[in-house]
C-alpha cells in the first residue's frame, strides 16, 4: 500500500514524470522574415520548445517560448544558445555584407560542440552551376556553394530548405510603382507570359521547417525542400491583384536598358534572366517542391488569398 501511495504522491508533486519533456529547437534570425515564420509555425504545431535567437533580446517581440542572445560571428554565444537543443534552423543574410560561408561554418561548429541532432540550413539554388556560369547571382550561388559544409559535418539529421520569391516582396522591393504613362505596376526585363517564378508567403517556409523537424526519417537525410505555393508568370500576378480589385500594368524592357535604371539594377536583370530560362528553383525542381508541400504541417496560402488577407 505504501509503495502505491508513494507513487501517486510523486506523480502529483512532479507531473513531468508522466510525460516526456519537449525537445528544444533553436531558431537563428528569429526577428527576420524567415526566422519569425519558423518560430510561429513551431509554436502553432506545439511539439517542441522554441528558442528564438537574436542579436538583441530587448528588441524581440515574437511568440517563442525562450529568447537568447546569439550572433553568427560569435561562436561562444552560439554554443550557449545551442546548448540542450535537439535541432537548429540557420539562415544568413547576404544583404548584410556578411561572409555567409564563414557564418555557416561557425554555426556548424557550435552545433557539433553542443550535440545538435538535426541541422536545417536555409539555402538557394546554385545559379552558377545551373547556368554553366552564364548568370551571376551571388545571393543564390553563395549559399548553394556552402551546402557541402552541412553535408560533410556529420549531423545525424540535416535538411536543406529553399525559400521562394516571397509574396511579401510585393510590399517591399517589388512593390508596384507609378509608371511613365501614369499607370501603376511594373517595368521589368522578363517575359510576363512565362511561368517561371516560384512564389509563396514566406511564413509558409516555417510550416516546412516544422514538418522536417517532426519527420527526420523523411526529411533529415540531406533532403532539399523547395518552398513554393505557385509557379507564376507576371501575368498571373496581375490576375491575382485584379481578382482583388487592383488593376496593375506590366511593361517589359530589354535587360540592357533596365540595367541602367538604378544602382543594383544589373543584378536584378541577371536574376530575372536566370528565372526566364531556368525558373527560380532551377530545372528538375518539381520533386523538391512537392516534397516541401508534403512535409509541411499545414497547406500553403495562394497569392490571391494572401493579397486579400493583406489588403493590398
N, C-alpha and C positions, 0 to 999 in steps of 0.2 A: 504493500500500500504506500509506504514511504517513497519508494522509487517512482511510482506513478505520480504521486503528489508533487515530488520534486521536479519531474519532467514538465508538468503543467506550469509550475512557477517559472521555470526557465523560459518557456515559450511566451509567457506573459511579460516577463522582465526584459527579454531580448528577442523581440519579434523577428530580427534579422536571421535568427537560426532557422526560421521556417521558409525562407526564400533566398535565392541567390542574389548577391549584390550585382547591380548593373555594371557592366563594363564601361570604361571611360573612353570617349572619343575626343581627341583634341583637334580643334579647327583653327588652322593658321589663317590670318587675314580675316578675322570674324567681322570686322567692320566694313569690309568691301562687299561688292555685289555677290560674288561667288560664295565667299565665306558665310555671309549672312543667310543666304539661301540654304546652305548646307546645315547651319545651326537650326534654322526654322523647321526644315524637313525632319531632322533627327529628333527635335523636341516633340513635334507632332506625332512621329512614329512611336516614341516613348519607350524604346527598348534599351537605350543607352543613357548614361550620364554624359552631358555635353559640356565640354570645357572650351570656352572661347579664348583664343589667344590674340592679343592685340599689343601694339607698342605703347598705347596709353590707356590703361584700365579706367582712368577717370572719365574718358570720353565714351566708354562702352554703354550702350543703352538697349542691347538686344535681349533675347529670351533665354540665353544659355543658363545652365544650372550653376556653372562656375565661370569665373573670368580670371585669367592670369596674364601677367606681362611677359611678352616674348618678342624677340627680334631675330629675323633670319640671318643677321650678320653677327649675332652674339650666341655662340654655342652654349655657354653656361645657362643663359636664360631658357634656351630650348630644352636642354636636358632636364632642367627643373620643371618646365611646363609639360614635358612628355612623360614625366615620372608616373608610374602606375597606370599608364594608358594602354588600352588594347589596340586602338587604331588612331592614325593621324591623317588629316586631309591637308595637303600642302599646295598652295598657289603662290606664284611670284608675279611681280608686276613689271613688265618690260618698260612701261612708260615712266617709271621712276628712275630710269637710267641705272638700273641695278644689274649686277652680273648674276643673271638668273641661275646659271650653272653652278656658280660658287655658292649661292644661297641654297640651292638644292643639295649640294654636297654637305653643307653644314647641317641641314635638316636631316639628311640620311644618317650622318654620323651620330647626331643626337638621338635619333630614333633607335639606332642599333644599340647604343650605350644604355638606353632606357628600357630595352627589351620590348619594343613595339612589335606586335604581331602582324598587323595589316596596315600597309602604307598606300595611300591613294594620292596620286600626283595629277594635277590639272595641267594637261599638255595641249598641243595643237599639231595639225598635220605638217609634215616636212615638205614645204613648198619647193625647196631647192632640189630635193630628191625626186619628187613627183614630176616637176617640170624640167628635169635634167639641167638645172641651172638657168633656165630661161627667165625666171622671175625671182626678184629679190624681195622677200617678205620676212625680215629678221624677227618680227614679233611672233611669227609662227615657227619658222625653222629653228630658231634658238632653243625654244622649249623642246621641240621634237628631238634635237640632237642631244639633249640632256637625258632622254628616256633611258639610255643604256646605263646611266648611273643607278637608276632604280632597279633595272633588270639584273644588274650584277651585284646588288647589295646583299642578297641572301635573305630577304624577308620571307617568312613563312607564307604570307599572302601579300600580293601587291596588285594594284589596279591602275589603269590609265583612263581618265575621263577627258573628253574633248568638248569644251564649251562651244556653242554655236555663235552665229551673229545674234546678239541679244535683241529682243523686241524693245528693250529699254533704250537701245541706240536711237530709236525714233523720238525719244525725249532728250537726247543728247547730241552727239556729234553728227548723227544722220537725221536730225530733225528737219522737217520741210522748211524751206526758206522762200522768201519773196524772190521771184524771178524777174528778168529784164522786161518781160511782157506783162508785168504786174500780177501774174498768177502766183500761186503758192505751190511749191513742190520741189522737184529735184532736177539738177543738171549733173549728169554723171557719165563717165566713159564705159557704159555697159549696155548691151542689148537688152531692152526691157522685156523681151518675149522669152528670154532663156531662163528656165527653172534651174538655177544653179546655186542659190544661197540657202544653206541650211540655217533655219531660224528657230528660236524658242524663247520663252520667258526665261531669263537667267535663273529665276528661282526654281525652275524645274530641274536644273542641274543637281540641286540638293536632293531631290527625290531619287535620282540615280545613285548618288553617293551613298545615301541612306540604304538603298537596296543592296548595293555592293557590300557594305559593312555587314548587313544582315545575312547575306548569302555568299560567304567567301568561297564555298565549294563551287559556285557557278562563276563568280567574277574575280576571284582572288588569285588566279593563276596567270597573271600578266594580260588579262583581257583589256581590249580597247573598247570603251563605251562612248560613242559619238552622240552627243545630245542634240536632237533636232525634232521638233514637232512637225515641221513642214519643210519642203524643198520649194522655195518660192522664186518667182521672177519679180521684177519690179512692177510688172502689170498686175500680178497677184497682190502686191502691197497696195497698189492704187485701188483695186477692187475691195480689199478688206477695209480701207478707210472710207470708200464710197458707201459700203454697207452700213457704216456708222455716221453717214451724213456729211462726210468730208470729201470734197472734190479737189483732188490734187493733180498736178501736171507732172510730166516727165519729159526731159529733153536729153537726148543722147548727144554727146560731143566726142570727138576723137581724143584718145589718150594724150597725144602731144599737146593739144590745146588745153585740156584740163590741167595738165602738169604745171602750167604757168599761173593757175588761178590763185594759189596761196602757198605759203611755206608748208611743206609736207604733202602737197597735192600729188607729187610724183609717186610717193609711197602708196597713196590711195589708188592711183591709177594702176600700179603694179598688182596690188591686191585684187582689184576688180577684174583685171585682165586674166589673172590666175583663175578666179572664180569662173569666168566665162568659158574657159577651156576645160578646167578640171573639176569644177564645183568647189564649194567651201571645204568640205571634208575630204575631197580628193576622190579619184575613181575607185570603184570597188569598195565603197564605204557602207553600202546598204546593210550588210550583215551587222556592222558595228552600231549603226543607227537603230536597227531592230533590237539588238541585244540590250541597248540602253533603255528602250521603251519597255522591254520585257522585265528587266530587273527593277525598274522604278517602283516606288512604294505607292504611287498614285498616277492616274493619267495626266498627260500634259495639257496645257491650255492653248487652244488655237489663237492665231493672230487676231481674228475678228472679235473673239470674246475678250482678249486682252485689251484691245483698243476700247471696247465698250466699258470694261471694268476700270480703265484708267482715264475715262472721259476725254480721250484725245480727239 
